Amino acid sequence: MKHIRSRTASGVAAAALLGAAALLSACGGGSTTDAPVIVPPVVVPPITAVPDSAGLSVSSLIAFLLSLGTGDETSEPLTISSTFSAATDDTAEPTPL
């Protein structure tokens, strides 16, 4: 009789294991009712002045000028602070804009 009891216990344990696996796999989700997260757009303030960092080197000044774009015909002219000093390089080749 001892042999039959262990076989029954094994069957019950196997059935419990399969039942637990079936219950856990049924909880896959996908039935959420949460509203979608709306991310507000990033508002970049308009550039109103030439930054002092644009005068650190010739390449930084050219990079700043190229970042301005050419399609804006409605904004105000940029202001230049009295301490702004553009870097010069007499040995570099001209950079095409």
KEPAMAR-331027 format. One line per field, with one value per residue (C-alpha): residue number from 1; x, y, z. Coordinates in steps of 0.05 Angstrom, whole numbers, padded with zeros to 5 digits. Example, Ala and Ser with C-alpha at 12.3 -4.5 7.8 and 13.67 -1.06 7.14 Angstrom:
BEGIN
k = (1,2)
X = (00246,00273)
Y = (-00090,-00021)
Z = (00156,00143)
//
This chain:
BEGIN
k = (1,2,3,4,5,6,7,8,9,10,11,12,13,14,15,16,17,18,19,20,21,22,23,24,25,26,27,28,29,30,31,32,33,34,35,36,37,38,39,40,41,42,43,44,45,46,47,48,49,50,51,52,53,54,55,56,57,58,59,60,61,62,63,64,65,66,67,68,69,70,71,72,73,74,75,76,77,78,79,80,81,82,83,84,85,86,87,88,89,90,91,92,93,94,95,96,97)
X = (00000,00058,00073,00003,00003,00068,00041,-00022,00018,00061,-00001,-00032,00034,00039,-00033,-00022,00040,00004,-00055,-00009,00026,-00040,-00064,00001,00003,-00068,-00047,-00011,-00042,-00062,-00129,-00107,-00155,-00104,-00106,-00046,00008,00011,00079,00077,00120,00186,00184,00251,00255,00276,00348,00353,00428,00493,00522,00592,00610,00603,00665,00711,00736,00724,00690,00643,00622,00609,00570,00527,00514,00496,00448,00407,00377,00355,00279,00264,00245,00201,00244,00281,00355,00403,00437,00512,00539,00593,00641,00633,00698,00702,00763,00807,00851,00898,00924,00859,00826,00760,00700,00642,00576)
Y = (00000,00046,00045,00067,00125,00155,00149,00186,00240,00248,00254,00306,00346,00343,00365,00423,00444,00443,00481,00534,00541,00548,00602,00641,00639,00664,00729,00755,00825,00864,00885,00952,01009,01063,01126,01136,01182,01247,01279,01355,01383,01414,01488,01518,01592,01633,01655,01730,01740,01712,01670,01685,01612,01625,01668,01616,01590,01598,01530,01547,01612,01575,01521,01574,01609,01543,01526,01589,01565,01606,01602,01651,01718,01741,01742,01802,01813,01780,01823,01820,01835,01887,01833,01788,01775,01731,01686,01690,01639,01664,01595,01557,01548,01582,01540,01538,01561)
Z = (00000,00011,-00063,-00082,-00033,-00060,-00131,-00112,-00077,-00138,-00182,-00136,-00135,-00211,-00219,-00170,-00208,-00275,-00245,-00217,-00284,-00320,-00272,-00276,-00352,-00356,-00320,-00381,-00377,-00438,-00408,-00379,-00378,-00361,-00404,-00450,-00423,-00461,-00462,-00471,-00527,-00509,-00520,-00539,-00526,-00586,-00591,-00579,-00570,-00595,-00538,-00514,-00526,-00600,-00598,-00566,-00632,-00706,-00710,-00652,-00687,-00752,-00716,-00683,-00749,-00783,-00727,-00740,-00805,-00864,-00864,-00807,-00834,-00777,-00713,-00686,-00700,-00651,-00600,-00589,-00519,-00511,-00485,-00545,-00582,-00643,-00648,-00709,-00743,-00797,-00816,-00826,-00894,-00905,-00884,-00933,-00904)
//
